Amino acid sequence: MQVFGSWKHLGKARPAVIASAMVLSASAATTGQAIAEPTAGIHYVALGDSFAAGAGVFPQAELTTCSRSAVNYPALVAKQLGVETFKDVTCGGATLDDLTSSQRGVVSGTAAPQFDALTPDTTLVTMTMGGNDIGLAKQALRCGNPLPEPNGTSCADAFTAGGVDIFAERTAALAPVYGTAIDEIHSHAPKATIVIVGYPTASRAGACPEQQPAWPRDADYLQGVLVNLNALLRDVSAAHGAIFVDTATSSIGHDMCAAPDQQWINGLIPSLSTPSFVPLHPNTLGEQNIAREVIAALR
């Protein structure tokens, strides 16, 4: 796979402002529902990993290769904005390498490099990426402990053994690579507004061991990794001419410990209240909230 760090650095292009292209009807202002009139000129490409693809959120538009939902946040944003064209190339398991290299499918098949969807006419790009680059998605399931301490192994202890926090190191190392990725989006789509979408809150302080099989200190550690990753995405976005969308704040109280009808992210044991099944990933309500935050940022 091609590594971003090996690319020649390109000058940063400033994103075009598309907020003025979104026209809301007068009735929307009175009803509180933002319904966009079809608007010429918005050519939208969605890049990203399983959080953007809506992995396991039904109905699925494409299941075996990328586990891409028909109601993921990019699809909801495209509908809300009334875009002229929409290309959703988000894919479960994607890393920054998959922006430029073909990706093996979740179950079968191969996904083309996500950058193939970008053109000089693209005017809006959203991207949620980074969790897989630091290995969080694969490692988080190690934090499941159905029995109380000391009957098991702490993932927080394992990830910080010898005084070295592996996720802190991986997150710090991601910064220059992520910045180059944003620069390359500018290069492929110089007219585009680039929106980097952060990760939602997964767990509250102390978690809920009576509801989800995770020790409080392990759940707190994982949430801390997400906080640090979001901080990196915010800072890199600001430094490279992209908009950062915070989804963590609005999802507080809607984490894996929330009541089933208030839960926006699945726990280690997914809730059956919404049609989704991937642990520690947004459910239907979570994808809807992310879409609201993106629309608010563009507005």
Disulfide bonds with the S-S distance in Angstrom:
Cys66-Cys91 1.97
Cys143-Cys155 1.91
Cys208-Cys257 2.10
